[in-house]
Amino acid sequence: MGFLEKVYLGNTLQNWLVALGMMVVAFAVLKIIHRVAISRLSKLAATTETPIDDLLVSMLKQTKWLILLIASAYMASYAITLKPSIMAVWQKAVVLILILQGGLWAGAGISFSLGRTLQKQMDRDASSATTIHLLGFVARLILWVIVLLLVLDNLGVNITGLIAGLGIGGIAVALAVQNILGDLLASLSIVLDKPFVIGDFVVVDTLSGTVEHIGLKTTRIRSLSGEQLIFANNDLLKSRIRNYKRMEERRIVFSFGVVYQTPLAKLKAVKEIVSDIIKKQGNARLDRVHFKEYGDSALNFEVVYFVMKPDFNIYMDIQEAINLEMFRRFQEEGIEFAYPTQTVYVQNQGAGVQ
């Protein structure tokens, strides 16, 4: 057994074999723990609603066998004696592997979070998928840039100048494509803040239509007359947007007039008649009916009511029913609608005229 006492790299063969055995055992134990942890957490995640266990499973699945092997070798290295120079290189290699594995874990966390966000958003707004994918790409890009900088720093590279160069280059690129970046950030703002989603009927300044598509740079709206309106996202958010799809109820104001020859009793009855007509309409809630003013050729009334559903066609059906019933009831009561007229009074001053 004398060959076991032979020295290699400052350690006997026996010490090397002991270290190798420790590494194999440690690797096997870590591998078993890894598989059992994934299995147990997966079963737990299937029975709970909290996303924490799902996140842990997703991150554990990104644990590579290499990190387990390095961890096992690091534990086994305490059974032998290494030269300071070799130990320094070994520790640096372990740190680099840990940084890379940390990047994989963080990437898994980003993918999991974006996946859950995308799943929720797809149920409400399918247009957000493109922007969320872009957001995930940017997040992962930033992550791996940070990982690369940490790796270079641990390899002894001076990254101060590199970071400064990247900063200056980033500013130059941002100035060159500021319009595009403005639209991209506006797209992100639309997805996160949701001033409107696909299917909403919106009015932008004097233009109106239904939102068809929300992209990274533009939003497309189908107008009532059929053509497609295309807005840059940045310009769109700078405008005043009225979203009629989110209107819970529609406030309606309309006026009408009756002739000046209407008797006082009939004039008082107008309010009761109109109020009764509106109260009998489904999906309508009366606010007020008032004799508003003396017009040039009519006694003017103002009516305010609410349509309980925002649909424009429902409003028009109710208004049509009100108009027809008012016409019928006014005919029955002998109340005349006014229309623009002029009465000319002629005074006869012809006395004594030949």
C-alpha positions, 0 to 999 in steps of 0.5 A, a space after each residue: 500500500 506504499 503507493 498511497 503515500 506517494 505525493 502528487 501536487 503536495 498531497 498523498 494519493 490517499 488524500 486525493 482519493 479521500 477528496 474524490 470520494 467526498 466529492 462523489 458522495 457530496 454530488 450524489 447527496 446534492 443531486 438527490 436533495 435537488 430532485 426531491 426538493 423539485 418533486 415536493 415543491 411541485 406537488 405543493 405548488 399544485 395545491 396552493 394558490 401562492 406563486 412563491 412555491 411555483 417561483 421556487 420550482 422554476 428557479 430550482 429547475 435552472 440549477 445546473 449539474 455543474 454548480 452541484 459538481 463545483 459545490 461538491 468539489 469545493 467541499 472536498 477541497 478541504 480534505 487536501 492542501 493546495 498551494 496558495 496560487 492554485 487555491 486563489 484560482 480555484 476560489 475565483 473559478 467557484 465565484 464565476 460559476 456562482 455568478 453564472 448560476 445566480 444569473 440563471 436563477 434571476 433569469 428564471 425569476 424574470 421569466 416566471 414573473 413575466 409569464 404570470 403577468 402575460 397570462 393575466 393580461 391575455 385574458 383582458 388585453 391580448 395587445 399587451 403580449 408584444 410589449 410584455 415580451 419586449 419588457 422581458 427581453 430588456 430585463 434579461 438583457 440588463 441582467 446578463 450585462 450585469 452578470 458579464 460585468 461581474 465576471 469581468 470584474 472578478 477576472 481582474 478587468 477594470 470595468 470602470 472605463 467600460 461602464 463609462 463608455 457604455 454610458 456615453 454610447 447609451 446616451 448617444 444612441 438614445 439621442 439618435 433614436 429618441 422618437 422611437 424610444 419615446 414610442 416604446 416607452 409610451 407603449 409600455 405606459 399604455 400596457 401598464 396604465 391601461 388608458 384603453 385596451 383593444 375593443 374600446 371606443 375612444 375619441 382623440 381630439 376630433 378623431 374617433 373609432 374602436 381600438 384594433 391594435 396596440 403595437 410597440 410604436 403605433 396604435 391603430 384605430 378603426 374609425 366609424 367611417 371604415 378607414 384605419 387611423 394610425 397614431 404614434 404611441 407617444 403622440 397619442 398619450 399627449 392627446 386628450 383621450 375620451 374612452 366611451 367603453 368605460 362609461 358606466 352610464 350615459 347622461 342625456 340632455 335634450 330640449 324642446 319648445 312649445 308655442 307661446 299660446 299654450 295655456 298655463 294648465 297645459 304648460 304645467 302638465 308638460 313636465 308631468 307628461 315628460 317625466 312619466 314617459 321617461 320613468 316608464 322607459 327601461 334602462 333609463 333614470 330621470 334626473 330633471 325636467 324644467 321649464 327653462 326659458 322664454 325663447 324667441 319663438 317658444 317656451 323652452 323646456 330642458 330634460 336630463 336623464 341617464 341611460 343605465 347602459 353605455 351602448 349608443 344604440 340603446 340610448 338611441 332606442 330610448 330617445 326614439 321611444 321618448 320622442 314618439 311617446 311625447 308626440 302622441 301624448 302632446 297631440 292628445 293633450 292639445 299641446 303644440 310643439 314650437 318651431 321658428 316663427 315670426 309674428 308681424 303686428 301692423 298698426 293701422 295709421 291710415 285715419 284721415 288719409 285720402 
